[in-house]
């Protein structure tokens, strides 16, 4: 498996009802770009926010040490 950086545009509403757009980045452990995008969609499917995966790029990260 490889690590991919997924950029996701998230659209939320502020206290005054205006739309606020944020771009968030996620590190995804997946076997392919398609798999990484699918995992992001699975992560967001139960949230009540609008989102769009704008890019998924393979990273050079080989291991996450925690």
C-alpha positions in Angstrom: 0.0 0.0 0.0 1.0 3.6 -0.6 0.1 6.9 0.9 -1.9 9.5 -1.0 -2.7 13.1 -0.3 -6.3 13.9 -0.9 -7.5 17.5 -1.2 -11.2 17.9 -0.3 -13.3 21.0 -0.7 -15.8 21.1 2.1 -18.8 23.5 2.0 -20.4 24.4 5.3 -22.7 27.1 6.5 -21.6 29.7 9.1 -23.9 31.2 11.8 -25.4 33.7 9.4 -26.3 31.0 6.8 -23.6 31.9 4.4 -21.6 29.2 2.6 -18.0 28.8 3.7 -15.6 26.8 1.5 -12.5 25.2 3.1 -9.9 23.0 1.4 -8.8 20.2 3.7 -6.0 17.7 3.1 -6.0 14.0 4.2 -3.4 11.4 4.2 -4.9 8.1 2.9 -3.3 4.7 2.9 -4.5 2.9 -0.2 -3.5 0.7 -3.1 -4.4 3.2 -5.9 -5.7 6.7 -6.5 -9.1 5.3 -7.1 -9.0 3.4 -3.9 -7.9 6.5 -2.0 -10.8 8.6 -3.5 -13.2 5.8 -2.5 -11.9 5.8 1.0 -12.4 9.6 1.3 -16.0 9.2 0.0 -16.6 6.5 2.6 -15.3 8.8 5.4 -17.6 11.6 4.4 -20.8 9.6 3.5 -22.5 10.0 6.9 -21.5 13.7 7.4 -24.1 16.3 6.6 -21.7 18.6 4.7 -21.2 19.0 1.0 -17.8 18.0 -0.2 -15.8 17.4 -3.4 -12.6 15.5 -3.8 -10.5 17.9 -5.9 -7.3 15.9 -6.2 -5.5 12.8 -5.1 -1.8 12.5 -5.4 0.7 9.8 -4.5 3.1 10.9 -1.9 6.7 9.9 -1.2 5.9 8.9 2.3 6.9 5.3 3.0 5.9 4.9 6.6 3.9 6.7 9.3 5.5 6.4 12.7 3.3 7.2 15.6 
